[in-house]
Structures are given as structure tokens and as C-alpha cells.
Amino acid sequence: MNELADIKTYLLTGSAVFLSITIFFCLLRAALGPRFTDRITAANIIGTKVIVLIAVMALIIGEGYLVDICLIYAVISFLSVVVLARSVLEHKEEDKNA
């Protein structure tokens, strides 16, 4: 039984490392993206991966309150992407009308 717990810990730790590396690459895309839509998409993907990373860490350390933090972070991430997209659309409409 102890070997199974060790395998679970190694698998979860490996997935956390993999998610951290992919978050870094998404951060590069957000910084270097040629279009604004690339940047918004990268920011949305970063938010999703951070939510999954927090959930994996909750499994690793066995703390249930981290799942609540995941839910709060999901709502904040969603609202931030919606606000950014809406402000960009309003800015583009002002440029068309001018």
C-alpha cells in the first residue's frame, strides 16, 4: 500500500512540474504574442493551468481548503478575461467611429 502512495505522489509531483513548465511557455506567448487575441488566450490558458496546479497541490498535501481557492480563482480569472475582451471591443468600436 505504501508503494502505491509513493507512485501517486511522484505522479502528482511530475504533473505539477509539467504544468509549471507549460505555464512558463504560455507566459512567453502572452508576452510575445503578435496579436492581442493571442495574449488574451494565453492569459486564459494560464489561469486554467494555475487552477489545475492548485488542485494538484491540494491532492499532494491533502488540504481541502485549496479547492475553495481554486473555485475563487476560476471566477476571478473568468471575469478578468471577460472584462479585458469587452474593453478591447469597446476600444475598437471607438476607433471605427472616429
C-alpha positions in Angstrom: 0.0 0.0 0.0 2.9 2.4 0.7 4.3 1.9 -2.7 1.0 2.9 -4.3 1.1 6.1 -2.3 4.6 6.8 -3.4 3.7 6.3 -7.0 0.7 8.7 -6.6 3.0 11.3 -5.0 5.6 11.0 -7.8 2.9 11.2 -10.5 1.2 14.3 -9.0 4.6 16.0 -8.4 5.6 15.2 -12.1 2.3 16.7 -13.3 2.8 19.8 -11.2 6.3 20.3 -12.7 4.9 19.7 -16.2 2.1 22.3 -15.6 4.6 24.8 -14.3 6.8 24.4 -17.4 3.7 24.8 -19.7 2.6 27.9 -17.7 6.0 29.4 -18.4 5.6 28.8 -22.2 2.1 30.3 -22.1 3.6 33.3 -20.3 6.0 33.7 -23.1 3.2 33.6 -25.6 1.3 36.2 -23.6 4.4 38.5 -23.6 5.5 37.9 -27.2 2.2 37.2 -29.0 1.8 39.1 -32.2 -1.9 39.8 -31.7 -4.0 40.8 -28.8 -6.2 37.7 -29.1 -3.1 35.6 -28.6 -2.4 37.4 -25.4 -5.9 37.1 -24.1 -6.0 33.4 -25.0 -2.6 32.8 -23.3 -3.8 34.6 -20.2 -7.0 32.4 -20.1 -4.9 29.3 -20.5 -2.5 30.4 -17.7 -5.5 30.9 -15.4 -6.8 27.5 -16.2 -3.5 25.8 -15.7 -3.0 27.6 -12.4 -6.4 26.3 -11.2 -5.3 22.7 -12.1 -2.0 23.3 -10.5 -3.6 24.4 -7.2 -5.9 21.4 -7.3 -3.0 19.0 -7.8 -1.2 20.7 -4.9 -4.3 20.2 -2.8 -4.1 16.4 -3.6 -0.4 16.3 -2.8 -0.6 18.0 0.6 -4.1 16.8 1.4 -5.7 20.2 2.2 -9.3 20.6 1.2 -9.4 24.4 1.5 -7.3 24.7 -1.6 -10.2 23.5 -3.7 -12.2 26.5 -2.5 -9.3 28.7 -3.6 -9.4 27.0 -7.0 -13.1 28.0 -7.4 -12.5 31.6 -6.3 -9.5 31.8 -8.7 -11.7 30.4 -11.5 -14.3 33.1 -11.1 -11.7 35.8 -10.9 -9.9 34.5 -14.0 -13.1 34.3 -16.0 -14.2 37.8 -15.0 -10.8 39.3 -15.9 -10.8 37.8 -19.4 -14.4 39.0 -20.0 -13.5 42.5 -18.8 -10.4 42.6 -21.0 -12.2 41.4 -24.1 -15.1 43.8 -23.5 -12.8 46.8 -23.1 -10.9 45.9 -26.3 -14.1 45.5 -28.2 -15.3 48.9 -27.0 -11.9 50.5 -27.9 -12.1 49.0 -31.4 -15.6 50.4 -31.9 -14.5 53.8 -30.8 -11.7 53.6 -33.4 -14.2 52.7 -36.1 -16.5 55.5 -35.3 -13.7 58.1 -35.2 
